[in-house]
């Protein structure tokens, strides 16, 4: 092999390392610093051993709490992400710090410029926003308004909490699910770009909608009417329907149905439980009603999962799709 061929090989492997979500995050260097005035608050800074990497792009999913992105040496907040919200942020290493509290619960996945160049078309609004416009040393958020964690996103995040890095399959799972989360972020970003609805709700209205959401997904017994749910959170039925869809992107009952179906699918995959028992937990009087709703939502019957065939199918689909769209390699 000639010297030039060796250089090409090294560059090629370096490029693939940066494109790989697993290896990019594995090599990320993270430092923590406690605020002496407020010992609950932790400052986080990132860096990467590859000298060509001067910034990272971080998918931030806030399950509980609050994260603030500020410029080093400044108290100005460039992004603030709260409970049940997510965003994709460009974080220059030297100029960025993130502030969180000990009790906060979040999942952050770093992706590289090489990853974005591979999966985003150069004429896409997200590409222009992140990689072309505002090329300063300041942090930047993809969406000016934080996006909401949907039941679909929540299910993927729950799956990633069990990630162990112990096997090739685990690494493959991280790659495929990170790409899926990235795709869902881009979809929400596109929807918000097209939306003609008001961009921002008042803080009090947002609080009511989050309260309505918690009541909705935690209710037991008979399903609440929209009127009763609205009264419980101090608003009326019209405002509830309008504000809930604006904040979460779905009607109240469409959101509840998606939440139930995603939760049921996760239980079928992860737990030794009968379809009849899941039907009861999801609030259905008859298992056939649950089965029909599940089939309508996912386009396959729940017994496919219980038979074990669907779990294999899921893995194979992830495996095939990943190798079609992403050239994985091992160091």
C-alpha positions in Angstrom: 0.0 0.0 0.0 1.4 3.4 -0.9 1.7 6.3 1.5 -1.2 8.1 -0.2 -3.4 5.1 0.1 -2.6 4.9 3.8 -3.6 8.5 4.2 -6.9 7.9 2.4 -7.6 4.9 4.7 -6.9 6.8 7.8 -9.1 9.7 6.7 -11.8 7.3 5.7 -11.8 5.6 9.1 -11.7 9.0 10.9 -14.7 10.1 8.9 -16.6 7.0 9.7 -15.8 7.4 13.4 -17.3 10.8 13.4 -20.4 9.6 11.5 -20.9 6.8 14.0 -23.2 8.0 16.9 -21.8 5.3 19.1 -18.1 6.1 18.7 -18.6 9.8 18.5 -20.3 9.8 21.9 -17.9 7.2 23.3 -15.0 9.5 22.5 -16.7 12.7 23.7 -14.9 14.3 26.7 -17.2 15.6 29.4 -16.2 17.8 32.4 -18.4 18.6 35.4 -18.1 21.5 37.8 -20.3 22.2 40.8 -21.5 25.7 41.5 -20.2 26.6 45.0 -23.0 29.1 45.5 -25.7 26.5 44.5 -24.4 23.0 45.1 -27.5 21.5 43.4 -26.4 23.1 40.1 -23.8 21.4 37.8 -22.0 23.0 34.9 -21.2 20.7 32.0 -18.6 21.3 29.2 -17.8 19.1 26.3 -14.8 18.6 24.0 -13.6 16.0 21.5 -10.1 14.6 21.1 -10.3 15.0 17.3 -8.8 18.5 16.7 -11.0 19.1 13.6 -14.1 18.9 15.8 -14.7 22.4 17.2 -18.4 21.9 18.0 -21.0 19.2 18.6 -24.7 19.0 17.7 -26.7 17.6 20.7 -30.1 16.2 20.7 -31.4 17.1 24.1 -34.5 15.3 25.5 -35.6 16.7 28.9 -37.6 14.1 30.8 -37.8 16.1 34.0 -36.3 19.4 35.1 -34.5 22.1 33.2 -31.3 22.7 31.2 -29.9 26.0 30.3 -27.3 26.5 27.5 -25.1 29.6 28.0 -22.0 31.1 26.6 -18.8 30.6 28.6 -18.2 33.6 30.9 -21.8 34.9 30.4 -25.1 34.5 32.1 -27.0 35.0 28.8 -29.2 32.0 28.0 -29.1 30.9 24.4 -31.5 27.9 25.0 -33.6 26.7 27.9 -35.3 23.3 27.6 -37.9 22.2 30.2 -39.7 19.0 31.2 -41.2 17.0 28.3 -39.4 19.2 25.7 -36.5 18.6 23.3 -34.4 20.4 20.8 -31.3 20.0 18.7 -28.5 22.5 19.7 -25.2 23.4 18.1 -22.7 23.7 20.9 -19.2 25.2 20.1 -16.9 23.5 22.5 -14.9 26.5 23.7 -17.8 28.8 24.0 -20.6 26.7 25.6 -21.6 25.5 29.0 -24.7 23.7 30.1 -26.3 24.2 33.5 -28.4 21.4 35.1 -29.5 20.4 38.6 -28.7 17.1 40.4 -32.3 16.0 40.2 -32.8 16.7 36.5 -33.5 13.7 34.2 -32.5 14.0 30.6 -31.0 12.1 27.7 -28.5 13.9 25.5 -27.1 12.3 22.3 -24.2 14.0 20.4 -24.1 13.9 16.7 -21.3 15.3 14.5 -21.1 17.6 11.5 -20.2 14.5 9.5 -23.5 12.9 10.6 -25.5 15.9 9.6 -23.8 16.1 6.2 -24.6 12.4 5.6 -28.3 12.6 6.5 -29.5 16.1 5.8 -29.8 17.5 2.3 -27.9 20.7 1.8 -31.1 22.5 0.7 -33.0 21.5 3.8 -34.0 24.3 6.2 -32.5 22.4 9.2 -29.2 22.1 7.3 -29.1 25.8 6.5 -30.0 26.7 10.1 -27.4 24.5 11.7 -24.5 24.4 9.2 -24.8 27.6 7.0 -26.5 30.4 8.8 -25.2 32.2 12.0 -21.7 30.6 11.9 -20.6 32.4 15.1 -19.1 30.9 18.2 -22.5 31.3 20.0 -24.6 28.2 20.8 -27.7 27.8 18.5 -31.0 25.9 18.7 -32.6 24.3 15.6 -36.1 25.4 16.7 -36.7 28.8 18.3 -39.6 27.1 20.2 -38.8 23.8 22.0 -40.5 20.8 20.6 -42.6 18.4 22.7 -41.7 14.8 23.6 -44.3 12.7 21.9 -45.3 9.2 23.1 -43.3 7.8 20.1 -40.2 9.6 21.2 -40.8 8.6 24.8 -40.9 4.9 23.9 -37.6 5.2 22.1 -36.0 7.1 25.0 -37.2 4.4 27.4 -35.6 1.7 25.2 -32.3 3.6 25.3 -32.2 3.8 29.1 -31.5 0.1 29.0 -28.5 0.6 26.6 -25.4 -1.2 27.9 -22.8 -1.0 25.1 -22.1 -4.7 25.9 -22.6 -6.1 22.4 -22.6 -5.2 18.8 -26.5 -5.5 18.9 -26.5 -2.8 21.6 -24.3 -0.5 19.5 -26.5 -1.1 16.5 -29.6 -0.3 18.5 -28.1 3.1 19.6 -27.2 3.9 16.0 -30.6 3.0 14.6 -32.6 4.7 17.4 -30.4 7.8 17.3 -31.2 8.1 13.6 -34.9 7.5 14.3 -34.9 10.3 17.0 -33.1 12.6 14.7 -35.7 11.9 12.0 -38.5 12.6 14.5 -36.9 15.9 15.5 -36.7 17.0 11.8 -40.3 16.0 11.2 -41.5 18.1 14.2 -39.2 21.0 13.0 -40.8 20.8 9.5 -44.3 20.8 11.0 -43.5 23.8 13.1 -42.1 25.6 10.1 -45.3 25.1 8.2 -47.7 25.8 11.0 -49.8 28.9 10.7 -50.9 28.7 14.4 -49.7 31.2 17.0 -46.1 30.5 17.9 -46.3 30.8 21.6 -48.7 30.1 24.4 -48.7 32.0 27.6 -46.8 30.3 30.5 -50.1 29.8 32.4 -51.7 28.1 29.3 -48.6 25.9 28.9 -48.9 24.9 32.6 -52.5 23.9 32.2 -51.8 21.8 29.1 -49.1 19.9 30.9 -51.4 19.4 33.8 -54.1 18.1 31.4 -51.6 15.8 29.8 -50.6 14.3 33.2 -54.2 13.7 34.2 -54.9 12.2 30.8 -52.2 9.6 30.7 -52.5 8.7 34.4 -56.3 8.4 34.6 -57.9 5.2 35.7 -61.5 4.1 35.3 -63.8 5.6 32.8 -62.4 8.1 30.3 -62.8 11.7 31.1 -64.8 14.0 28.9 -63.1 17.0 27.3 -65.4 19.3 29.4 -64.5 17.6 32.7 -60.8 17.6 31.8 -60.9 21.3 30.9 -62.6 22.1 34.2 -60.0 20.1 36.2 -57.2 22.3 34.8 -59.1 25.6 35.0 -60.0 26.3 31.4 -62.8 25.6 29.0 -63.3 22.9 26.3 -62.5 25.2 23.4 -59.3 26.4 24.8 -58.3 22.9 25.9 -58.7 21.5 22.4 -56.9 24.5 20.7 -54.0 24.8 23.2 -53.4 21.1 23.6 -53.1 20.6 19.8 -50.8 23.6 19.5 -48.5 22.4 22.3 -48.4 18.7 21.6 -49.3 18.5 17.9 -52.3 16.2 18.3 -55.8 16.3 19.6 -56.4 15.3 23.2 -57.7 11.9 22.4 -55.3 11.2 19.5 -52.5 11.9 22.0 -54.0 9.6 24.6 -54.5 6.8 22.0 -50.9 7.1 20.8 -49.7 7.0 24.4 -51.7 3.9 25.1 -50.6 2.1 22.0 -46.9 2.9 22.4 -47.1 1.9 26.1 -48.9 -1.4 25.1 -46.3 -2.2 22.5 -43.4 -1.7 25.0 -45.2 -3.9 27.5 -45.7 -6.6 25.0 -42.0 -6.6 24.0 -40.5 -6.2 27.5 -42.9 -8.0 29.9 -44.3 -11.5 30.2 -47.9 -10.5 30.1 -51.0 -11.6 28.2 -52.8 -9.5 25.7 -56.0 -9.7 27.8 -54.1 -8.2 30.8 -52.7 -5.4 28.7 -56.1 -4.7 27.4 -57.4 -4.2 30.9 -54.5 -2.0 31.9 -55.1 0.2 28.8 -58.8 0.7 29.9 -60.5 -1.6 27.4 -63.5 -3.7 28.5 -62.9 -6.3 25.8 -59.6 -7.6 24.5 -61.0 -7.6 21.0 -61.5 -3.8 21.2 -57.9 -3.4 22.2 -56.7 -5.7 19.4 -58.6 -3.8 16.8 -57.3 -0.4 18.1 -53.7 -1.8 18.1 -54.0 -3.2 14.6 -55.4 0.1 13.3 -52.5 2.1 14.9 -49.6 -0.1 14.0 -51.0 -2.1 11.1 -50.2 -5.5 12.7 -51.8 -7.5 15.5 -50.4 -7.6 19.0 -50.0 -11.4 19.0 -47.2 -10.9 16.4 -45.1 -9.5 19.2 -46.1 -12.2 21.7 -45.2 -14.9 19.3 -41.7 -13.6 19.2 -41.7 -13.2 15.4 -42.1 -9.4 15.6 -39.1 -8.9 17.9 -36.9 -10.7 15.4 -38.5 -8.7 12.6 -37.8 -5.4 14.4 -34.2 -6.3 14.9 -33.7 -7.4 11.3 -35.5 -4.2 9.9 -33.2 -2.1 12.1 -30.2 -4.1 11.0 -31.0 -3.9 7.3 -32.0 -0.3 7.3 -28.9 0.6 9.3 -26.5 -1.0 6.8 -28.3 0.4 3.9 -28.0 4.0 5.2 -25.0 3.9 7.4 -21.6 2.1 6.9 -20.9 0.7 10.4 -17.4 -0.4 11.3 -15.5 -1.5 14.4 -12.3 0.1 15.7 
